[in-house]
């Protein structure tokens, strides 16, 4: 997470070990790195539009992975 967000590893460790919450600024970094998915984890009752957006982002990520695998197959790699 530290590499993806640029946040200090000690800060992330505090969140995980002590159950503390990220600041609004750090939350922005997390959303920037992990898109709508991070908000789904944080919110107790995410709105349907956010769930739809997270699904769309996941679909795009999977389609990119499929394209990469097809290119590897076609290239003989």
KEVO-253957 format. One line per field, with one value per atom (N, C-alpha, C, CB): atom name; residue number from 1; residue in three letters; x, y, z. Coordinates in pm, whole numbers. Glycine has a CB too. Layout:
BEGIN
name: CA, ...
resi: NUM, ...
resn: ALA, ...
c1: X, ...
c2: Y, ...
c3: Z, ...
# end
This chain:
BEGIN
name: N, CA, C, CB, N, CA, C, CB, N, CA, C, CB, N, CA, C, CB, N, CA, C, CB, N, CA, C, CB, N, CA, C, CB, N, CA, C, CB, N, CA, C, CB, N, CA, C, CB, N, CA, C, CB, N, CA, C, CB, N, CA, C, CB, N, CA, C, CB, N, CA, C, CB, N, CA, C, CB, N, CA, C, CB, N, CA, C, CB, N, CA, C, CB, N, CA, C, CB, N, CA, C, CB, N, CA, C, CB, N, CA, C, CB, N, CA, C, CB, N, CA, C, CB, N, CA, C, CB, N, CA, C, CB, N, CA, C, CB, N, CA, C, CB, N, CA, C, CB, N, CA, C, CB, N, CA, C, CB, N, CA, C, CB, N, CA, C, CB, N, CA, C, CB, N, CA, C, CB, N, CA, C, CB, N, CA, C, CB, N, CA, C, CB, N, CA, C, CB, N, CA, C, CB, N, CA, C, CB, N, CA, C, CB, N, CA, C, CB, N, CA, C, CB, N, CA, C, CB, N, CA, C, CB, N, CA, C, CB, N, CA, C, CB, N, CA, C, CB, N, CA, C, CB, N, CA, C, CB, N, CA, C, CB, N, CA, C, CB, N, CA, C, CB, N, CA, C, CB, N, CA, C, CB, N, CA, C, CB, N, CA, C, CB, N, CA, C, CB, N, CA, C, CB, N, CA, C, CB, N, CA, C, CB, N, CA, C, CB, N, CA, C, CB, N, CA, C, CB, N, CA, C, CB, N, CA, C, CB, N, CA, C, CB, N, CA, C, CB, N, CA, C, CB, N, CA, C, CB, N, CA, C, CB, N, CA, C, CB, N, CA, C, CB, N, CA, C, CB, N, CA, C, CB
resi: 1, 1, 1, 1, 2, 2, 2, 2, 3, 3, 3, 3, 4, 4, 4, 4, 5, 5, 5, 5, 6, 6, 6, 6, 7, 7, 7, 7, 8, 8, 8, 8, 9, 9, 9, 9, 10, 10, 10, 10, 11, 11, 11, 11, 12, 12, 12, 12, 13, 13, 13, 13, 14, 14, 14, 14, 15, 15, 15, 15, 16, 16, 16, 16, 17, 17, 17, 17, 18, 18, 18, 18, 19, 19, 19, 19, 20, 20, 20, 20, 21, 21, 21, 21, 22, 22, 22, 22, 23, 23, 23, 23, 24, 24, 24, 24, 25, 25, 25, 25, 26, 26, 26, 26, 27, 27, 27, 27, 28, 28, 28, 28, 29, 29, 29, 29, 30, 30, 30, 30, 31, 31, 31, 31, 32, 32, 32, 32, 33, 33, 33, 33, 34, 34, 34, 34, 35, 35, 35, 35, 36, 36, 36, 36, 37, 37, 37, 37, 38, 38, 38, 38, 39, 39, 39, 39, 40, 40, 40, 40, 41, 41, 41, 41, 42, 42, 42, 42, 43, 43, 43, 43, 44, 44, 44, 44, 45, 45, 45, 45, 46, 46, 46, 46, 47, 47, 47, 47, 48, 48, 48, 48, 49, 49, 49, 49, 50, 50, 50, 50, 51, 51, 51, 51, 52, 52, 52, 52, 53, 53, 53, 53, 54, 54, 54, 54, 55, 55, 55, 55, 56, 56, 56, 56, 57, 57, 57, 57, 58, 58, 58, 58, 59, 59, 59, 59, 60, 60, 60, 60, 61, 61, 61, 61, 62, 62, 62, 62, 63, 63, 63, 63, 64, 64, 64, 64, 65, 65, 65, 65, 66, 66, 66, 66, 67, 67, 67, 67, 68, 68, 68, 68, 69, 69, 69, 69, 70, 70, 70, 70, 71, 71, 71, 71, 72, 72, 72, 72, 73, 73, 73, 73, 74, 74, 74, 74, 75, 75, 75, 75, 76, 76, 76, 76, 77, 77, 77, 77
resn: UNK, UNK, UNK, UNK, UNK, UNK, UNK, UNK, UNK, UNK, UNK, UNK, UNK, UNK, UNK, UNK, UNK, UNK, UNK, UNK, UNK, UNK, UNK, UNK, UNK, UNK, UNK, UNK, UNK, UNK, UNK, UNK, UNK, UNK, UNK, UNK, UNK, UNK, UNK, UNK, UNK, UNK, UNK, UNK, UNK, UNK, UNK, UNK, UNK, UNK, UNK, UNK, UNK, UNK, UNK, UNK, UNK, UNK, UNK, UNK, UNK, UNK, UNK, UNK, UNK, UNK, UNK, UNK, UNK, UNK, UNK, UNK, UNK, UNK, UNK, UNK, UNK, UNK, UNK, UNK, UNK, UNK, UNK, UNK, UNK, UNK, UNK, UNK, UNK, UNK, UNK, UNK, UNK, UNK, UNK, UNK, UNK, UNK, UNK, UNK, UNK, UNK, UNK, UNK, UNK, UNK, UNK, UNK, UNK, UNK, UNK, UNK, UNK, UNK, UNK, UNK, UNK, UNK, UNK, UNK, UNK, UNK, UNK, UNK, UNK, UNK, UNK, UNK, UNK, UNK, UNK, UNK, UNK, UNK, UNK, UNK, UNK, UNK, UNK, UNK, UNK, UNK, UNK, UNK, UNK, UNK, UNK, UNK, UNK, UNK, UNK, UNK, UNK, UNK, UNK, UNK, UNK, UNK, UNK, UNK, UNK, UNK, UNK, UNK, UNK, UNK, UNK, UNK, UNK, UNK, UNK, UNK, UNK, UNK, UNK, UNK, UNK, UNK, UNK, UNK, UNK, UNK, UNK, UNK, UNK, UNK, UNK, UNK, UNK, UNK, UNK, UNK, UNK, UNK, UNK, UNK, UNK, UNK, UNK, UNK, UNK, UNK, UNK, UNK, UNK, UNK, UNK, UNK, UNK, UNK, UNK, UNK, UNK, UNK, UNK, UNK, UNK, UNK, UNK, UNK, UNK, UNK, UNK, UNK, UNK, UNK, UNK, UNK, UNK, UNK, UNK, UNK, UNK, UNK, UNK, UNK, UNK, UNK, UNK, UNK, UNK, UNK, UNK, UNK, UNK, UNK, UNK, UNK, UNK, UNK, UNK, UNK, UNK, UNK, UNK, UNK, UNK, UNK, UNK, UNK, UNK, UNK, UNK, UNK, UNK, UNK, UNK, UNK, UNK, UNK, UNK, UNK, UNK, UNK, UNK, UNK, UNK, UNK, UNK, UNK, UNK, UNK, UNK, UNK, UNK, UNK, UNK, UNK, UNK, UNK, UNK, UNK, UNK, UNK, UNK, UNK, UNK, UNK, UNK, UNK, UNK, UNK, UNK, UNK, UNK, UNK, UNK, UNK
c1: 82, 0, 86, -93, 197, 285, 337, 403, 375, 427, 318, 486, 196, 85, 38, -31, 48, -10, 92, -92, 216, 316, 306, 303, 219, 204, 309, 62, 352, 452, 399, 494, 483, 444, 404, 558, 467, 432, 288, 530, 246, 108, 10, 88, 36, -53, -54, -8, 60, 68, -18, 214, -16, -99, -247, -74, -288, -429, -465, -456, -379, -409, -393, -320, -291, -263, -350, -119, -380, -452, -596, -379, -633, -770, -798, -862, -693, -716, -758, -589, -813, -865, -775, -1008, -772, -693, -757, -677, -673, -723, -791, -608, -860, -925, -822, -1008, -707, -600, -550, -484, -527, -479, -586, -439, -712, -821, -820, -955, -793, -781, -671, -755, -559, -449, -492, -326, -566, -614, -711, -681, -802, -897, -823, -1004, -722, -643, -572, -542, -529, -457, -549, -365, -662, -747, -889, -755, -915, -1043, -1160, -1066, -1274, -1398, -1396, -1516, -1315, -1313, -1283, -1211, -1193, -1156, -1276, -1037, -1358, -1476, -1579, -1538, -1588, -1680, -1642, -1683, -1512, -1464, -1491, -1314, -1480, -1492, -1637, -1423, -1722, -1860, -1946, -1922, -2026, -2117, -2226, -2180, -2280, -2389, -2357, -2527, -2270, -2234, -2354, -2117, -2362, -2473, -2459, -2479, -2570, -2569, -2480, -2711, -2473, -2389, -2242, -2409, -2202, -2064, -2036, -2032, -2131, -2116, -2108, -2232, -2189, -2185, -2049, -2299, -1997, -1867, -1755, -1839, -1760, -1658, -1663, -1678, -1782, -1796, -1740, -1944, -1769, -1718, -1566, -1774, -1507, -1362, -1301, -1320, -1365, -1316, -1323, -1396, -1432, -1448, -1339, -1587, -1309, -1201, -1066, -1195, -1040, -914, -901, -904, -1010, -1009, -992, -1139, -1058, -1043, -900, -1139, -832, -691, -605, -641, -636, -562, -582, -605, -705, -734, -657, -886, -656, -583, -434, -603, -379, -237, -211, -194, -298, -282, -295, -383, -390, -406, -280, -529, -224, -103, 11, -65, 19, 124, 106, 124, -19, -47, -13, -194, -57, -34, 114, -116, 184, 327, 413, 370, 351, 424, 505, 514, 470, 545, 489, 544
c2: -119, 0, 125, 0, 119, 236, 271, 210, 171, 196, 250, 67, 200, 243, 384, 147, 424, 552, 661, 531, 622, 720, 755, 844, 685, 709, 629, 671, 678, 604, 468, 686, 367, 232, 230, 134, 312, 317, 365, 408, 458, 509, 399, 630, 327, 218, 109, 159, 81, -19, 21, -39, 149, 198, 174, 348, 199, 177, 31, 218, -57, -200, -258, -275, -218, -276, -220, -255, -93, -27, 9, 97, -19, 12, 159, -45, 242, 384, 408, 467, 524, 557, 656, 613, 647, 745, 883, 698, 984, 1121, 1137, 1225, 1247, 1273, 1282, 1404, 1342, 1352, 1212, 1438, 1126, 990, 910, 919, 931, 863, 899, 899, 1024, 1067, 991, 1217, 970, 892, 748, 895, 690, 553, 541, 504, 636, 635, 654, 746, 740, 760, 633, 869, 552, 429, 312, 393, 306, 186, 214, 121, 334, 370, 349, 288, 317, 308, 191, 294, 92, -27, 6, -127, 99, 134, 195, 232, 270, 328, 222, 433, 117, 8, -60, -95, -70, -132, -43, -163, 87, 181, 209, 312, 223, 262, 143, 328, 163, 58, 28, 97, 134, 118, 203, 160, 152, 232, 249, 167, 365, 387, 298, 536, 272, 180, 231, 159, 363, 416, 385, 568, 382, 350, 202, 387, 118, -25, -50, -105, 20, 7, 51, 90, 161, 211, 113, 348, 56, -42, -163, -86, -209, -321, -284, -362, -163, -118, -116, 21, -64, -58, -197, 22, -288, -425, -492, -507, -469, -524, -472, -489, -343, -286, -348, -135, -368, -429, -571, -428, -647, -785, -787, -858, -698, -691, -658, -587, -572, -543, -666, -427, -742, -865, -967, -926, -979, -1070, -1029, -1073, -899, -850, -881, -700, -866, -897, -1045, -856, -1129, -1273, -1314, -1349, -1254, -1284, -1244, -1209, -1129, -1084, -1181, -944, -1233, -1330, -1459, -1359, -1504, -1627, -1609, -1668, -1499, -1474, -1451, -1353, -1394, -1369, -1488, -1254, -1594, -1714, -1703, -1749, -1606, -1586, -1669, -1441
c3: 0, 0, 0, 120, 74, 80, -60, 176, -136, -271, -362, -330, -347, -433, -402, -419, -274, -232, -203, -111, -175, -134, 13, -217, 85, 228, 305, 276, 421, 500, 544, 622, 538, 579, 725, 556, 808, 951, 971, 1027, 890, 899, 865, 806, 759, 718, 824, 581, 880, 986, 1106, 1029, 1140, 1251, 1224, 1275, 1100, 1065, 1087, 920, 1041, 1046, 1186, 950, 1258, 1388, 1500, 1423, 1491, 1600, 1566, 1641, 1445, 1407, 1391, 1507, 1379, 1358, 1214, 1392, 1190, 1057, 985, 1068, 852, 777, 781, 631, 767, 756, 620, 773, 602, 474, 362, 480, 389, 290, 252, 344, 353, 326, 253, 457, 288, 219, 71, 283, 42, -98, -170, -107, -102, -160, -186, -67, -92, -108, -225, 21, -236, -348, -480, -331, -480, -601, -645, -579, -550, -581, -611, -468, -540, -549, -599, -415, -645, -705, -608, -830, -664, -586, -488, -680, -514, -427, -282, -478, -259, -121, -48, -120, -118, -55, -19, -147, -101, -68, 62, -181, 87, 210, 330, 200, 312, 423, 462, 387, 364, 391, 435, 267, 538, 584, 482, 718, 423, 326, 202, 388, 116, -2, -95, -78, -158, -252, -375, -295, -439, -554, -667, -606, -686, -794, -768, -808, -641, -609, -634, -463, -600, -628, -778, -566, -854, -1000, -1055, -1064, -1003, -1048, -1013, -986, -896, -857, -949, -709, -984, -1079, -1215, -1092, -1261, -1391, -1391, -1426, -1284, -1274, -1270, -1150, -1198, -1192, -1329, -1088, -1400, -1535, -1627, -1591, -1621, -1703, -1669, -1684, -1540, -1498, -1550, -1345, -1542, -1591, -1742, -1551, -1813, -1959, -2000, -2018, -1923, -1950, -1927, -1862, -1822, -1795, -1908, -1661, -1956, -2066, -2191, -2095, -2219, -2336, -2325, -2353, -2206, -2185, -2206, -2043, -2153, -2172, -2318, -2088, -2390, -2533, -2610, -2591, -2577, -2643, -2616, -2598, -2494, -2461, -2539, -2312, -2550, -2625, -2771, -2609, -2829, -2971, -3000, -3016, -2904, -2922, -2890, -2839, -2840, -2807, -2678, -2919, -2594, -2471, -2358, -2432
# end
